[in-house]
Amino acid sequence: MAKQRKRPSDKRKLSATEQQLRAANQQLEASNQQLRASEGKLNAMLRSIGDHISMIDRDLNIIWANEATKKMFGDDIVGKKCYEVYHKRKEPCEPYPCLTLKAFQDENVHEHDTEVMGKDGKIIYFHRIANVALRDTEGKSTAVIEISRDITKRKRTEEMLQAANQQLRASEQQLKAANQQLQASEQQLKATNEQLRASEQQLKASNQQLQASEQQLRATNQQLRANEQKLLDDQAQLKSLASELTLAEESERHRIATELHATISQSLVVSKLQLDTLRASVPSRDIAGTLEEVCNSLDQTIQETKSLTFNLSSPILYELGFEAAVSEWLTERIQKKHHIATEFEDDGQPKPLDDDVRVLLFRDVRELLINVVKHANANKVKVSVRKVGSEIHVRVEDDGWGFDPAEIRVAAVKKGGFGLFSIRERLEQLGGHLEIESAPGHGTKATLIAPLKKEKINDGVKNER
């Protein structure tokens, strides 16, 4: 049977289809170029970040590392085991599973402080965050990203703080010993007076001894006053240093979060919108399916970048204010993530805050809520914010186990922990204080009190300073 000739209408359809395919390929190439440009921007950003960033697969092999990581551990670390490069071990880290494997298992964000060794053999302290970075087509995690920040200076500062605290305790013991010495001197004076009454010669000798003792007492008192003043000066310096460290850390976290949102997140969103548009116009199901997978991957990356940005620093705190940031964190991080019922209450009054007060107060509220999740076993937590005179009062209350505040203070001193002590010290440095109401079995109420931004009056008009 002779072959049928193609009709002109069929040729025109084939020609139109070919033109559509060529147009789709051109759009796909343009999208790929944009993706490569975004990838270049992402790589440039990762290279410019001072933090140490690497990706690790399920076999604990390093599959990618930024320039800061290679500079510290060597240019040849890709392909090697992470425990060999960072910890100079032959076996995986203990306790097992390590932070990276936990991220693969539960796909949650994990962070801790760890000790590593650089290529020059020096010990370095890192604060490390691990989170799932890559997934296969079935949604199974294939790589974990680790972001490590060098906290060696902070560790050294903490060691200096501990040494200073030990010196303070030693000075207190010296003060106690000096007081005991004073009591002994008083007893000696009484004995001397009895000897004075017994003999005139002994009286003269005792008077000389008394004068010498008085001089010694004056010298001791002067030394005690000098030691006391030094203790007060050291304490003020330690509080100021701790506050500056906290503000510096929050400032850096906010800077990194802002850069992530303004560059990487925006580029990823634009790329996804363009790919969605392209996918809708492509007639081929295979190409459309591939583009859909790329879009899903981009969407996952956008969500992870957004989560990372919020973990670093809440943009709501700087854009909408303290109350809005606390309300959002309470809902998103406590209720949705940990399934604890929450309630937020605001008296609606304006509560202007200085920048450092707003940042540190938000950090303290966040630490109290994290303590509720970790230790309280609570079913509900409530945060209330109100203006009282020239102060802001922020109360965090839960219906959990509760505790004896006196026992917590003693335990913190024995174990060398910070916790509520750090919150109390930061508030006092700002001119505020912390109030704790709790008892075993009756929940906990923690009230943060801090000064509002002062106001001044110019030409009869009240302005915020």
Phi and psi in degrees as a GROMACS rama.xvg file:
@    title "Ramachandran Plot"
@    xaxis  label "Phi"
@    yaxis  label "Psi"
@TYPE xy
-68.4493  146.068  ALA-2
-68.1976  141.413  LYS-3
-78.9629  137.777  GLN-4
-77.825  144.035  ARG-5
-70.6198  133.825  LYS-6
-75.7964  153.4  ARG-7
-57.0227  -35.5805  PRO-8
-64.2718  -37.4363  SER-9
-65.8383  -40.3757  ASP-10
-62.1963  -41.1853  LYS-11
-64.8594  -38.3697  ARG-12
-63.4565  -43.8961  LYS-13
-63.0472  -40.9877  LEU-14
-63.5801  -42.0928  SER-15
-64.6494  -39.4244  ALA-16
-64.4277  -42.0915  THR-17
-61.8567  -41.1275  GLU-18
-63.0263  -41.1699  GLN-19
-62.4006  -41.3532  GLN-20
-64.7979  -42.0091  LEU-21
-63.8666  -39.7742  ARG-22
-64.6131  -40.2445  ALA-23
-64.7374  -39.5413  ALA-24
-64.3977  -39.5179  ASN-25
-63.899  -42.6658  GLN-26
-63.1792  -41.1102  GLN-27
-62.8541  -40.6858  LEU-28
-63.9444  -41.0457  GLU-29
-62.9528  -41.1021  ALA-30
-64.5954  -40.0408  SER-31
-62.8271  -39.272  ASN-32
-63.1285  -41.064  GLN-33
-64.5435  -39.191  GLN-34
-62.9485  -41.949  LEU-35
-65.1293  -36.2898  ARG-36
-65.4014  -43.023  ALA-37
-63.0624  -40.1422  SER-38
-62.7727  -38.2918  GLU-39
-63.6859  -43.0501  GLY-40
-62.174  -42.2805  LYS-41
-61.6311  -44.7421  LEU-42
-64.3576  -39.1369  ASN-43
-63.6434  -41.326  ALA-44
-63.8352  -44.1705  MET-45
-64.303  -34.9602  LEU-46
-69.8171  -32.3215  ARG-47
-80.1594  -22.3447  SER-48
-69.6673  133.36  ILE-49
-74.1827  -16.1808  GLY-50
-69.9992  158.723  ASP-51
-96.4692  117.847  HIS-52
-123.683  133.664  ILE-53
-147.721  158.983  SER-54
-115.546  139.539  MET-55
-131.265  135.096  ILE-56
-88.862  -176.718  ASP-57
-65.7782  -21.7468  ARG-58
-90.298  12.0978  ASP-59
65.6253  27.69  LEU-60
-90.6167  139.855  ASN-61
-79.3858  117.525  ILE-62
-104.607  -10.9415  ILE-63
-164.332  147.683  TRP-64
-151.317  144.241  ALA-65
-80.8082  175.686  ASN-66
-64.1768  -37.0911  GLU-67
-61.5986  -39.4098  ALA-68
-67.9142  -44.4039  THR-69
-64.1654  -36.7626  LYS-70
-62.9266  -37.2819  LYS-71
-83.4313  -34.3704  MET-72
-114.267  -7.93156  PHE-73
119.55  147.265  GLY-74
-73.5338  -14.3198  ASP-75
-103.153  22.8396  ASP-76
-77.9015  -22.4291  ILE-77
-64.7914  129.538  VAL-78
99.1877  -13.5319  GLY-79
-94.5105  165.223  LYS-80
-73.1556  141.518  LYS-81
-66.1164  -34.6962  CYS-82
-73.2321  -25.3853  TYR-83
-72.0834  -40.7659  GLU-84
-74.8543  -47.4722  VAL-85
-87.9522  -32.2838  TYR-86
-119.462  -0.598647  HIS-87
55.2795  42.3168  LYS-88
-107.912  157.89  ARG-89
-97.6659  -15.9303  LYS-90
-124.895  161.536  GLU-91
-57.4112  156.536  PRO-92
-67.3688  152.342  CYS-93
-115.63  149.652  GLU-94
-69.9055  149.507  PRO-95
-97.1669  137.889  TYR-96
-79.5449  155.123  PRO-97
-79.1032  179.963  CYS-98
-58.1968  -40.911  LEU-99
-66.2118  -46.4428  THR-100
-64.8565  -34.0483  LEU-101
-62.3633  -38.9438  LYS-102
-62.9439  -38.3028  ALA-103
-65.0972  -38.7929  PHE-104
-71.4384  -50.8387  GLN-105
-107.338  -4.68124  ASP-106
56.065  30.9195  GLU-107
-103.528  167.021  ASN-108
-80.9747  130.093  VAL-109
-122.825  142.611  HIS-110
-147.246  148.999  GLU-111
-165.553  169.76  HIS-112
-94.8286  137.8  ASP-113
-142.978  164.969  THR-114
-113.945  127.297  GLU-115
-125.62  171.563  VAL-116
-127.505  123.117  MET-117
-73.3476  176.147  GLY-118
-66.5716  -20.4523  LYS-119
-88.5569  3.34586  ASP-120
87.5153  0.264412  GLY-121
-81.8307  144.36  LYS-122
-81.5693  133.099  ILE-123
-129.729  141.247  ILE-124
-100.722  129.707  TYR-125
-117.89  144.347  PHE-126
-100.81  115.179  HIS-127
-114.099  137.02  ARG-128
-120.794  129.494  ILE-129
-120.392  135.826  ALA-130
-152.648  152.062  ASN-131
-64.3931  131.563  VAL-132
-113.184  -37.3018  ALA-133
-127.197  149.719  LEU-134
-136.377  154.782  ARG-135
-85.3138  -176.396  ASP-136
-64.3347  -20.8319  THR-137
-90.1988  3.82617  GLU-138
84.8743  4.27589  GLY-139
-81.3724  134.781  LYS-140
-66.45  134.86  SER-141
-118.731  -15.3576  THR-142
-152.918  146.51  ALA-143
-114.735  135.181  VAL-144
-96.2614  133.534  ILE-145
-114.619  124.428  GLU-146
-112.225  117.431  ILE-147
-118.813  130.917  SER-148
-111.71  133.333  ARG-149
-71.0066  111.899  ASP-150
-114.344  25.7978  ILE-151
-60.0513  -43.7056  THR-152
-61.6415  -40.4015  LYS-153
-64.4726  -41.5706  ARG-154
-61.1371  -43.4539  LYS-155
-62.5249  -39.8727  ARG-156
-64.1083  -40.6307  THR-157
-62.9556  -38.9087  GLU-158
-64.1473  -38.8116  GLU-159
-63.614  -39.3585  MET-160
-62.9958  -43.0423  LEU-161
-63.9523  -40.5427  GLN-162
-63.276  -39.7736  ALA-163
-64.4605  -38.9241  ALA-164
-63.867  -40.0812  ASN-165
-62.7812  -39.0339  GLN-166
-65.3825  -37.6419  GLN-167
-62.596  -43.1587  LEU-168
-64.7991  -37.8874  ARG-169
-63.7766  -38.5089  ALA-170
-65.9088  -36.7745  SER-171
-62.9637  -40.776  GLU-172
-63.8886  -37.3768  GLN-173
-64.3314  -38.6325  GLN-174
-63.3031  -42.0624  LEU-175
-62.4077  -43.0121  LYS-176
-62.9054  -38.8654  ALA-177
-65.0724  -39.2895  ALA-178
-63.739  -41.3052  ASN-179
-62.2931  -37.9723  GLN-180
-64.9529  -38.7607  GLN-181
-63.2541  -42.549  LEU-182
-62.7058  -40.1562  GLN-183
-64.1933  -37.0653  ALA-184
-65.0444  -39.7081  SER-185
-61.8037  -41.7811  GLU-186
-62.8726  -37.216  GLN-187
-65.8808  -37.3283  GLN-188
-63.8897  -39.6862  LEU-189
-61.2746  -44.1427  LYS-190
-63.255  -36.8244  ALA-191
-65.6123  -39.8158  THR-192
-61.5668  -38.8896  ASN-193
-63.7114  -38.5486  GLU-194
-68.59  -32.7869  GLN-195
-61.3567  -43.4813  LEU-196
-66.8828  -25.1755  ARG-197
-76.735  -30.9668  ALA-198
-155.596  137.667  SER-199
-66.3019  -38.5777  GLU-200
-65.2805  -42.375  GLN-201
-65.6409  -28.7472  GLN-202
-63.6614  -46.3768  LEU-203
-62.1078  -45.41  LYS-204
-63.648  -38.902  ALA-205
-68.744  -35.9826  SER-206
-60.8382  -42.9141  ASN-207
-62.2229  -41.8231  GLN-208
-65.8479  -35.8794  GLN-209
-65.4577  -43.0947  LEU-210
-60.3025  -41.9282  GLN-211
-64.2792  -38.7262  ALA-212
-66.2887  -38.3593  SER-213
-63.7283  -41.4629  GLU-214
-61.4218  -40.8744  GLN-215
-64.9791  -38.4581  GLN-216
-65.1498  -42.8314  LEU-217
-61.8957  -42.9915  ARG-218
-63.2592  -39.9843  ALA-219
-65.4293  -42.5834  THR-220
-63.1965  -41.7029  ASN-221
-61.3827  -41.3641  GLN-222
-65.8743  -38.3619  GLN-223
-64.1209  -43.1361  LEU-224
-64.535  -39.7737  ARG-225
-63.9592  -41.9412  ALA-226
-63.9556  -40.3763  ASN-227
-63.678  -43.5546  GLU-228
-64.1242  -38.9768  GLN-229
-64.0795  -39.7951  LYS-230
-61.5541  -43.4371  LEU-231
-64.666  -42.0465  LEU-232
-63.6591  -43.014  ASP-233
-63.7043  -40.3865  ASP-234
-64.0009  -43.6495  GLN-235
-63.6868  -39.3591  ALA-236
-65.7031  -40.5104  GLN-237
-64.3015  -42.3155  LEU-238
-62.8985  -44.4141  LYS-239
-62.6665  -41.9176  SER-240
-63.7751  -43.1421  LEU-241
-62.9437  -41.0819  ALA-242
-64.8928  -42.8131  SER-243
-63.4008  -39.2829  GLU-244
-62.4679  -43.3259  LEU-245
-64.2339  -44.7079  THR-246
-64.7293  -39.2229  LEU-247
-63.7232  -41.9623  ALA-248
-63.7576  -44.9381  GLU-249
-64.7209  -38.1611  GLU-250
-62.7494  -43.2575  SER-251
-67.6348  -40.8143  GLU-252
-61.4332  -41.3412  ARG-253
-65.5095  -39.8127  HIS-254
-62.2961  -46.6389  ARG-255
-64.6743  -42.7984  ILE-256
-62.6184  -39.4125  ALA-257
-64.8967  -42.3677  THR-258
-65.269  -40.1926  GLU-259
-61.0321  -45.1886  LEU-260
-69.0404  -39.3423  HIS-261
-78.6099  -21.3143  ALA-262
-114.765  -70.9731  THR-263
-63.5916  -49.408  ILE-264
-60.9477  -43.7684  SER-265
-64.7201  -41.8082  GLN-266
-63.8101  -39.9718  SER-267
-66.2145  -40.3541  LEU-268
-64.7672  -44.4158  VAL-269
-61.5674  -43.5192  VAL-270
-61.3713  -41.3768  SER-271
-66.5538  -41.1008  LYS-272
-61.5047  -41.1775  LEU-273
-67.218  -39.8504  GLN-274
-67.451  -36.7138  LEU-275
-61.9946  -42.1205  ASP-276
-63.4701  -43.0268  THR-277
-64.5142  -42.5612  LEU-278
-61.8763  -36.4393  ARG-279
-69.958  -23.7807  ALA-280
-98.3918  -5.70117  SER-281
-85.804  126.334  VAL-282
-78.0619  -23.9916  PRO-283
-76.3087  125.915  SER-284
-65.4744  -36.6194  ARG-285
-63.13  -47.6756  ASP-286
-65.0783  -42.0403  ILE-287
-61.8805  -39.432  ALA-288
-64.1965  -42.3515  GLY-289
-62.5832  -44.0859  THR-290
-63.6018  -35.8694  LEU-291
-64.2909  -39.575  GLU-292
-63.1371  -41.9428  GLU-293
-62.9042  -42.6746  VAL-294
-61.4128  -43.3362  CYS-295
-62.4296  -41.3476  ASN-296
-63.2934  -42.5725  SER-297
-63.3755  -40.703  LEU-298
-62.0578  -41.7691  ASP-299
-62.3635  -42.9576  GLN-300
-62.9628  -39.6676  THR-301
-61.8722  -44.9392  ILE-302
-63.5534  -41.5978  GLN-303
-66.5689  -38.8091  GLU-304
-64.5392  -40.9902  THR-305
-63.1179  -43.1623  LYS-306
-61.9933  -42.4947  SER-307
-62.8748  -40.6045  LEU-308
-61.7054  -44.5092  THR-309
-68.6249  -33.8039  PHE-310
-66.5143  -35.683  ASN-311
-71.7777  -49.6574  LEU-312
-163.093  133.765  SER-313
-75.8259  114.518  SER-314
-66.3017  -25.1251  PRO-315
-63.7534  -33.2766  ILE-316
-59.1891  -37.7006  LEU-317
-91.1909  -22.5535  TYR-318
-95.4546  -43.0099  GLU-319
-112.164  -14.6806  LEU-320
110.118  177.494  GLY-321
-65.22  -48.7234  PHE-322
-61.2681  -44.8913  GLU-323
-64.2868  -38.7094  ALA-324
-65.4366  -42.5143  ALA-325
-65.0253  -43.66  VAL-326
-61.0705  -45.28  SER-327
-64.8698  -43.4314  GLU-328
-65.572  -37.733  TRP-329
-62.9629  -42.5054  LEU-330
-74.6855  -50.3572  THR-331
-74.1877  -40.945  GLU-332
-95.1503  -24.377  ARG-333
-104.39  -54.0633  ILE-334
-72.4647  -51.8441  GLN-335
-74.6754  -38.9011  LYS-336
-82.5372  -39.2076  LYS-337
-111.49  1.58672  HIS-338
57.7313  42.5236  HIS-339
-109.727  128.814  ILE-340
-61.8132  137.804  ALA-341
-129.505  157.73  THR-342
-146.609  134.366  GLU-343
-121.208  133.602  PHE-344
-132.487  129.773  GLU-345
-130.344  134.176  ASP-346
-74.8935  -5.69961  ASP-347
80.8153  -1.57568  GLY-348
-83.3838  148.152  GLN-349
-66.4533  134.948  PRO-350
-132.829  75.7783  LYS-351
-65.2494  135.801  PRO-352
-128.456  143.886  LEU-353
-65.6718  156.119  ASP-354
-58.741  -45.0932  ASP-355
-68.0457  -35.0329  ASP-356
-66.2352  -43.655  VAL-357
-62.3317  -43.9415  ARG-358
-66.6276  -48.7798  VAL-359
-69.5358  -36.4676  LEU-360
-65.6089  -40.8402  LEU-361
-64.5477  -39.9999  PHE-362
-63.303  -41.2675  ARG-363
-66.0755  -40.8529  ASP-364
-62.3018  -42.0242  VAL-365
-62.8346  -40.4682  ARG-366
-65.2068  -39.6598  GLU-367
-63.6262  -40.7039  LEU-368
-68.0103  -36.1661  LEU-369
-65.5101  -38.2427  ILE-370
-61.9698  -37.9735  ASN-371
-61.7562  -44.9817  VAL-372
-63.2573  -42.6508  VAL-373
-78.0036  -38.3962  LYS-374
-121.765  -20.634  HIS-375
-86.2328  -24.0393  ALA-376
53.9764  45.9195  ASN-377
-90.893  153.149  ALA-378
-96.8669  -21.7949  ASN-379
-148.609  144.688  LYS-380
-135.278  138.316  VAL-381
-126.039  137.616  LYS-382
-121.509  125.236  VAL-383
-122.591  138.647  SER-384
-124.216  126.987  VAL-385
-148.237  157.651  ARG-386
-96.6182  128.325  LYS-387
-127.951  101.736  VAL-388
64.5986  -124.602  GLY-389
-99.6558  22.0207  SER-390
-127.348  157.13  GLU-391
-106.511  132.553  ILE-392
-113.424  120.953  HIS-393
-118.077  115.288  VAL-394
-108.699  129.549  ARG-395
-114.522  114.313  VAL-396
-128.659  143.172  GLU-397
-135.985  165.639  ASP-398
-105.49  32.7088  ASP-399
-83.8351  -155.081  GLY-400
-65.6195  -35.4714  TRP-401
77.417  176.118  GLY-402
-164.553  170.807  PHE-403
-93.0279  111.057  ASP-404
-55.5484  -34.6398  PRO-405
-65.7552  -41.9861  ALA-406
-65.8707  -36.3138  GLU-407
-63.8522  -40.9321  ILE-408
-63.821  -42.7806  ARG-409
-64.6784  -43.4862  VAL-410
-63.5195  -38.6294  ALA-411
-63.8837  -39.4526  ALA-412
-66.7779  -43.7857  VAL-413
-65.9667  -39.6961  LYS-414
-89.6772  -3.644  LYS-415
70.1612  24.5489  GLY-416
-86.9802  171.055  GLY-417
-112.057  -75.3997  PHE-418
51.4447  -123.138  GLY-419
-60.9998  -31.146  LEU-420
-59.9492  -43.4248  PHE-421
-64.0721  -42.7708  SER-422
-60.9534  -45.51  ILE-423
-60.4715  -43.6312  ARG-424
-65.7266  -41.5301  GLU-425
-63.9051  -41.8137  ARG-426
-65.8754  -41.1854  LEU-427
-63.1866  -36.0226  GLU-428
-64.4169  -28.5574  GLN-429
-86.5126  -5.83723  LEU-430
94.0485  15.4254  GLY-431
-117.389  -163.779  GLY-432
-161.213  171.389  HIS-433
-118.369  133.428  LEU-434
-117.616  130.668  GLU-435
-118.831  127.291  ILE-436
-123.175  115.827  GLU-437
-161.221  155.896  SER-438
-155.578  147.774  ALA-439
-53.8442  126.119  PRO-440
85.178  1.34578  GLY-441
-126.236  21.0596  HIS-442
71.7104  -171.295  GLY-443
-141.704  140.512  THR-444
-123.845  116.632  LYS-445
-115.627  121.611  ALA-446
-113.19  120.087  THR-447
-94.8189  125.721  LEU-448
-121.133  125.605  ILE-449
-142.869  154.965  ALA-450
-75.3472  144.327  PRO-451
-79.0911  165.329  LEU-452
-63.3895  130.493  LYS-453
-70.4245  151.184  LYS-454
-115.954  151.21  GLU-455
-130.346  158.073  LYS-456
-112.732  119.556  ILE-457
-120.438  123.014  ASN-458
54.5825  38.5461  ASP-459
79.7861  1.01127  GLY-460
-111.518  129.067  VAL-461
-85.1333  124.911  LYS-462
-125.11  150.447  ASN-463
-75.6911  138.546  GLU-464
